[in-house]
Amino acid sequence: MFLYVLREIGVLIGQSMCKFLFDYSDLDKLREYFKSKLSPDSDIDRIYFPPEIADGYLLYCKISPEVFLIINNYRANTDIECIRKPIEEKDILLHFRKYALDHKLEKNQIISSYSNNYTPGNMRCMDARQGEHTYINKGAEVRSTTIVLKSSYAKPFFLKNNDMAERVDNYIRYSHQYIDKFYLSYKQSVLFDQIVQPDTCKIENYLYYVARGIRLLETFWKDVLRWGTECNPFIINSAQVGNIYKVSDFLVNHLKEPFVGVDKLATMASMSRTNFFNMFKEIHNQTPLEFFNNKRLEVSYTMIIGEGVSIREAMNELNYSNSSKFKKAFFEKFNIHPEAIA
């Protein structure tokens, strides 16, 4: 059997530790084993953890016989040790995440552990022939997506184009050595959020995850094709990327105050005005003011729809002074007049 999982529960061995040992050689075995051990009554691909291990779930989707998607969305209730065994096939693993993870390379595996460092979200590209040992502390929030590309999927590309194989190899080495530069683009970030944290009250559809997995995979191939060119997606200062996201958080936390202006935001990010403005737009696909106004409108929608707040109260709370402009912007964004739902 290519896969096995070893679980050690603290109640049984006197230690609050859960250990998983596995590989990615066969998705069906991986999925069915976890389903039988963690969520035996489940009739869907969403596999829930027992509460003594974690709150949340794993989700396995097969995009094709040679490409599959693994989703982690849980909070650890005990210390967890995950050992991904190396396999002989040169499968490619694309690991997207929005949590801080330190890692170092050893002879035949990657040693990873959670950290308290800030991360705007990034991606690692790994060779499945190299295993990984990951430590997850109790209380850690695990939000990640892994796309596994079987060697049989990628091989035809490499046979037709040796340059492509070299680019992917360089891409893998670069993501190991310069993980802080592999930030998620705006498109990747949006797709990641849709995959890992969808609105489960509305979505429980296998094709939903497959479609977004394909789109996320598309962004990877585009990045590879740009590798080594003037528009290399990773020629960027990682500290500045982090500062952009910190500014974004600042704006979200100060929606009830007037917009402070691009100059002040650029100073907060320790960047020139032009560099800050251009990088902010590249990451968020909108200007700082557009980002701020869209977030305010989203909050106003929640207040009016979800909380039953009046239009005037929402405007006052979010520092809107012009009723006509607010209603026009609200309609343009949500295609509904606020009076119709107030």
C-alpha positions as CSV (number, residue, x, y, z in Angstrom):
1,M,0.0,0.0,0.0
2,F,1.4,3.3,-1.1
3,L,-0.2,5.3,1.8
4,Y,-0.7,4.8,5.4
5,V,-1.5,7.1,8.3
6,L,-0.4,6.7,11.9
7,R,-2.4,8.5,14.5
8,E,-1.3,8.8,18.1
9,I,-3.9,10.4,20.3
10,G,-2.9,11.8,23.7
11,V,-5.6,9.8,25.5
12,L,-4.0,6.6,24.4
13,I,-0.3,7.4,24.8
14,G,-0.3,10.1,27.5
15,Q,0.8,12.8,25.0
16,S,-1.2,15.5,23.3
17,M,0.2,14.7,19.8
18,C,-1.3,13.5,16.6
19,K,1.0,12.1,13.9
20,F,0.2,11.6,10.2
21,L,2.5,9.7,7.9
22,F,1.5,9.7,4.2
23,D,2.4,10.4,0.6
24,Y,0.6,11.8,-2.5
25,S,1.0,8.8,-4.8
26,D,-2.7,7.8,-4.9
27,L,-5.5,10.3,-4.3
28,D,-8.2,7.7,-4.0
29,K,-6.4,5.8,-1.3
30,L,-5.5,9.1,0.5
31,R,-9.1,10.2,0.5
32,E,-10.8,6.9,1.4
33,Y,-8.4,6.2,4.2
34,F,-8.9,9.6,5.9
35,K,-12.6,9.3,5.3
36,S,-12.7,5.9,7.1
37,K,-10.6,7.1,10.0
38,L,-11.7,10.7,10.5
39,S,-15.2,11.0,9.1
40,P,-16.6,7.5,8.4
41,D,-20.2,8.6,8.2
42,S,-19.4,11.3,5.6
43,D,-21.0,10.8,2.2
44,I,-19.2,13.8,0.6
45,D,-15.5,14.5,-0.1
46,R,-15.4,17.0,2.9
47,I,-13.6,14.9,5.6
48,Y,-14.1,16.4,9.1
49,F,-11.6,15.9,12.0
50,P,-12.6,14.4,15.3
51,P,-12.8,17.3,17.8
52,E,-9.8,16.0,19.8
53,I,-7.6,16.6,16.8
54,A,-9.0,19.7,15.1
55,D,-12.0,21.8,14.2
56,G,-12.4,21.8,10.4
57,Y,-11.9,19.5,7.5
58,L,-9.8,18.1,4.6
59,L,-11.2,18.1,1.1
60,Y,-9.9,16.1,-1.8
61,C,-10.9,16.7,-5.4
62,K,-9.7,15.0,-8.6
63,I,-9.4,17.5,-11.4
64,S,-8.4,14.7,-13.7
65,P,-6.8,11.3,-13.3
66,E,-3.4,13.1,-13.3
67,V,-4.2,16.3,-11.4
68,F,-5.8,16.6,-8.0
69,L,-6.6,19.2,-5.4
70,I,-6.1,19.0,-1.6
71,I,-7.7,21.5,0.7
72,N,-6.8,22.1,4.4
73,N,-9.2,24.2,6.4
74,Y,-9.0,23.6,10.2
75,R,-7.8,24.8,13.6
76,A,-5.6,22.3,15.4
77,N,-6.8,21.3,18.9
78,T,-3.6,19.4,19.6
79,D,0.0,19.4,18.3
80,I,0.1,17.7,14.9
81,E,3.1,16.2,13.2
82,C,2.7,15.6,9.4
83,I,5.3,13.5,7.5
84,R,4.9,13.5,3.8
85,K,7.0,10.7,2.4
86,P,9.0,11.1,-0.8
87,I,8.0,9.1,-3.8
88,E,9.9,7.9,-6.8
89,E,7.9,9.8,-9.4
90,K,8.7,13.4,-10.2
91,D,5.3,14.8,-9.4
92,I,5.0,18.5,-8.9
93,L,3.4,19.9,-5.8
94,L,2.0,23.4,-5.8
95,H,1.3,24.5,-2.2
96,F,-0.6,27.8,-1.8
97,R,-1.1,29.1,1.8
98,K,-2.0,32.1,3.9
99,Y,-0.3,31.3,7.1
100,A,3.3,31.8,8.3
101,L,5.5,28.7,7.9
102,D,9.2,28.6,8.4
103,H,11.1,25.9,6.5
104,K,14.6,24.7,5.9
105,L,16.1,22.1,3.5
106,E,17.8,19.0,4.7
107,K,19.4,16.2,2.7
108,N,16.3,14.4,1.6
109,Q,13.4,16.4,3.0
110,I,12.0,19.8,3.9
111,I,11.5,20.6,7.6
112,S,8.6,23.0,8.1
113,S,7.0,24.6,11.2
114,Y,4.5,27.3,12.0
115,S,5.8,30.7,13.0
116,N,4.3,34.0,14.2
117,N,5.8,35.9,11.2
118,Y,3.5,37.9,9.0
119,T,2.7,36.5,5.6
120,P,0.6,38.0,2.8
121,G,0.1,34.5,1.4
122,N,2.5,32.7,-0.9
123,M,3.2,29.5,-2.8
124,R,5.9,26.8,-2.8
125,C,6.6,24.6,-5.8
126,M,8.0,21.2,-4.7
127,D,9.3,18.0,-6.2
128,A,7.4,15.0,-4.7
129,R,10.7,13.1,-4.7
130,Q,11.6,15.2,-1.7
131,G,9.6,14.6,1.4
132,E,8.5,17.0,4.1
133,H,8.2,17.0,7.8
134,T,5.8,19.6,9.2
135,Y,5.0,20.6,12.8
136,I,1.7,22.3,13.5
137,N,1.2,23.7,17.0
138,K,-2.0,23.4,19.0
139,G,-4.2,26.4,18.1
140,A,-2.7,27.0,14.7
141,E,-5.1,27.9,11.9
142,V,-4.3,25.8,8.8
143,R,-5.6,27.3,5.5
144,S,-3.9,25.8,2.4
145,T,-4.4,24.4,-1.0
146,T,-2.1,21.9,-2.7
147,I,-2.4,21.0,-6.4
148,V,-0.6,17.7,-7.3
149,L,0.6,17.3,-10.9
150,K,1.4,13.7,-11.6
151,S,4.6,13.2,-13.7
152,S,2.5,11.7,-16.5
153,Y,0.7,15.0,-16.7
154,A,3.7,17.2,-17.0
155,K,6.0,14.9,-19.0
156,P,4.4,15.6,-22.4
157,F,5.1,19.3,-21.9
158,F,8.8,18.6,-21.1
159,L,9.3,16.2,-24.1
160,K,8.0,18.9,-26.5
161,N,10.0,21.7,-24.9
162,N,13.2,21.2,-22.9
163,D,13.1,24.8,-22.0
164,M,9.9,24.3,-20.1
165,A,11.4,21.5,-18.0
166,E,14.3,23.8,-17.1
167,R,12.0,26.6,-16.2
168,V,10.0,24.4,-13.9
169,D,13.2,23.0,-12.2
170,N,14.4,26.6,-11.7
171,Y,11.0,27.6,-10.4
172,I,11.1,24.7,-7.8
173,R,14.6,25.7,-6.7
174,Y,13.7,29.3,-6.4
175,S,10.5,28.7,-4.4
176,H,12.6,26.7,-1.9
177,Q,15.4,29.3,-1.5
178,Y,13.3,32.4,-1.8
179,I,9.9,31.4,-0.4
180,D,9.2,35.0,0.8
181,K,9.2,36.2,-2.8
182,F,6.6,33.8,-4.0
183,Y,3.6,35.9,-3.0
184,L,0.1,35.3,-4.2
185,S,-1.0,37.6,-7.0
186,Y,-4.4,39.2,-6.7
187,K,-6.0,36.6,-9.0
188,Q,-4.3,33.7,-7.1
189,S,-5.4,35.2,-3.7
190,V,-9.0,35.5,-4.8
191,L,-9.0,31.9,-6.2
192,F,-7.4,30.7,-3.0
193,D,-10.0,32.3,-0.8
194,Q,-12.8,30.9,-3.0
195,I,-11.3,27.4,-2.7
196,V,-10.3,27.3,1.0
197,Q,-13.0,29.5,2.6
198,P,-16.1,29.3,0.3
199,D,-19.6,30.2,1.5
200,T,-20.6,26.7,2.5
201,C,-24.2,27.8,3.1
202,K,-24.4,28.3,-0.7
203,I,-21.7,26.0,-2.1
204,E,-21.2,22.3,-1.8
205,N,-20.4,21.3,-5.3
206,Y,-17.5,19.2,-6.6
207,L,-17.4,21.1,-9.8
208,Y,-17.0,24.4,-8.0
209,Y,-13.7,23.3,-6.5
210,V,-12.5,21.7,-9.7
211,A,-13.2,24.8,-11.8
212,R,-11.3,27.0,-9.4
213,G,-8.5,24.5,-9.1
214,I,-8.1,24.6,-12.9
215,R,-8.0,28.4,-12.8
216,L,-5.4,28.4,-10.0
217,L,-3.3,25.9,-12.0
218,E,-3.5,28.2,-15.0
219,T,-1.9,31.0,-13.1
220,F,1.0,28.7,-12.2
221,W,1.7,27.8,-15.9
222,K,1.5,31.5,-16.8
223,D,4.1,32.3,-14.1
224,V,6.4,29.6,-15.4
225,L,6.1,31.0,-18.9
226,R,7.1,34.4,-17.5
227,W,10.1,32.9,-15.7
228,G,13.4,34.6,-16.6
229,T,11.8,37.4,-18.5
230,E,11.6,41.1,-17.8
231,C,8.1,40.5,-16.3
232,N,9.3,37.8,-14.0
233,P,6.5,37.7,-11.4
234,F,8.8,37.4,-8.5
235,I,11.2,40.2,-9.0
236,I,9.8,42.1,-6.1
237,N,10.8,43.2,-2.6
238,S,9.0,40.7,-0.3
239,A,9.2,43.2,2.7
240,Q,7.3,45.7,0.6
241,V,4.7,43.1,-0.3
242,G,4.1,42.5,3.4
243,N,3.9,46.3,3.9
244,I,1.2,46.6,1.2
245,Y,-0.9,44.0,3.0
246,K,-0.4,45.7,6.4
247,V,-1.6,49.0,4.8
248,S,-4.6,47.0,3.4
249,D,-5.4,45.8,6.9
250,F,-5.1,49.4,8.2
251,L,-7.6,50.6,5.7
252,V,-10.1,47.8,6.6
253,N,-9.7,48.7,10.3
254,H,-10.3,52.4,9.7
255,L,-13.4,52.3,7.3
256,K,-15.3,54.6,9.7
257,E,-12.7,57.4,9.3
258,P,-11.9,59.5,6.2
259,F,-9.5,58.1,3.6
260,V,-6.1,59.3,4.8
261,G,-4.6,59.7,1.3
262,V,-2.0,57.8,-0.8
263,D,0.9,59.9,0.5
264,K,0.3,58.9,4.1
265,L,-0.3,55.3,3.1
266,A,3.0,55.2,1.1
267,T,4.8,56.6,4.1
268,M,3.3,53.9,6.3
269,A,4.6,51.3,3.8
270,S,8.1,53.0,3.7
271,M,7.8,53.3,0.0
272,S,7.7,56.0,-2.6
273,R,4.3,57.2,-3.6
274,T,4.6,55.9,-7.2
275,N,6.1,52.5,-6.2
276,F,3.4,52.1,-3.5
277,F,0.5,53.0,-5.8
278,N,1.7,50.7,-8.6
279,M,2.4,47.7,-6.3
280,F,-0.9,48.2,-4.4
281,K,-2.8,48.1,-7.7
282,E,-0.8,45.0,-8.9
283,I,-1.6,43.1,-5.7
284,H,-5.3,44.2,-5.2
285,N,-6.3,44.9,-8.7
286,Q,-7.6,48.3,-7.6
287,T,-6.2,51.6,-6.4
288,P,-6.0,52.3,-2.6
289,L,-9.0,54.6,-2.8
290,E,-11.0,52.1,-4.8
291,F,-10.1,49.4,-2.2
292,F,-11.2,51.6,0.7
293,N,-14.5,52.6,-1.0
294,N,-15.3,49.0,-2.0
295,K,-14.7,47.8,1.6
296,R,-16.9,50.5,3.0
297,L,-19.7,49.6,0.6
298,E,-19.4,45.9,1.6
299,V,-19.7,46.8,5.2
300,S,-22.6,49.1,4.5
301,Y,-24.3,46.2,2.7
302,T,-23.8,43.9,5.7
303,M,-25.1,46.6,8.1
304,I,-28.3,47.3,6.0
305,I,-29.0,43.7,5.0
306,G,-27.8,41.6,7.9
307,E,-28.2,43.9,10.8
308,G,-31.3,45.9,9.8
309,V,-29.5,49.3,10.2
310,S,-31.1,52.2,8.4
311,I,-29.4,53.8,5.4
312,R,-28.8,57.0,7.3
313,E,-27.3,55.2,10.3
314,A,-25.0,53.2,8.0
315,M,-23.9,56.3,6.2
316,N,-23.2,58.1,9.5
317,E,-21.3,55.1,10.9
318,L,-19.1,54.8,7.8
319,N,-18.6,58.6,7.4
320,Y,-20.6,59.1,4.2
321,S,-21.7,62.7,3.8
322,N,-23.4,62.6,0.4
323,S,-26.6,60.5,0.2
324,S,-26.9,60.6,-3.5
325,K,-23.3,59.5,-4.1
326,F,-23.6,56.7,-1.6
327,K,-26.8,55.3,-3.2
328,K,-25.3,55.6,-6.7
329,A,-22.1,53.7,-5.6
330,F,-24.2,51.1,-3.7
331,F,-26.3,50.4,-6.8
332,E,-23.3,50.3,-9.2
333,K,-21.6,47.7,-6.9
334,F,-24.5,45.5,-5.9
335,N,-27.0,46.2,-8.7
336,I,-29.7,47.0,-6.2
337,H,-30.9,50.3,-4.6
338,P,-30.4,50.4,-0.8
339,E,-34.0,51.7,-0.3
340,A,-35.2,48.4,-1.7
341,I,-33.6,46.4,1.1
342,A,-33.7,48.8,4.0
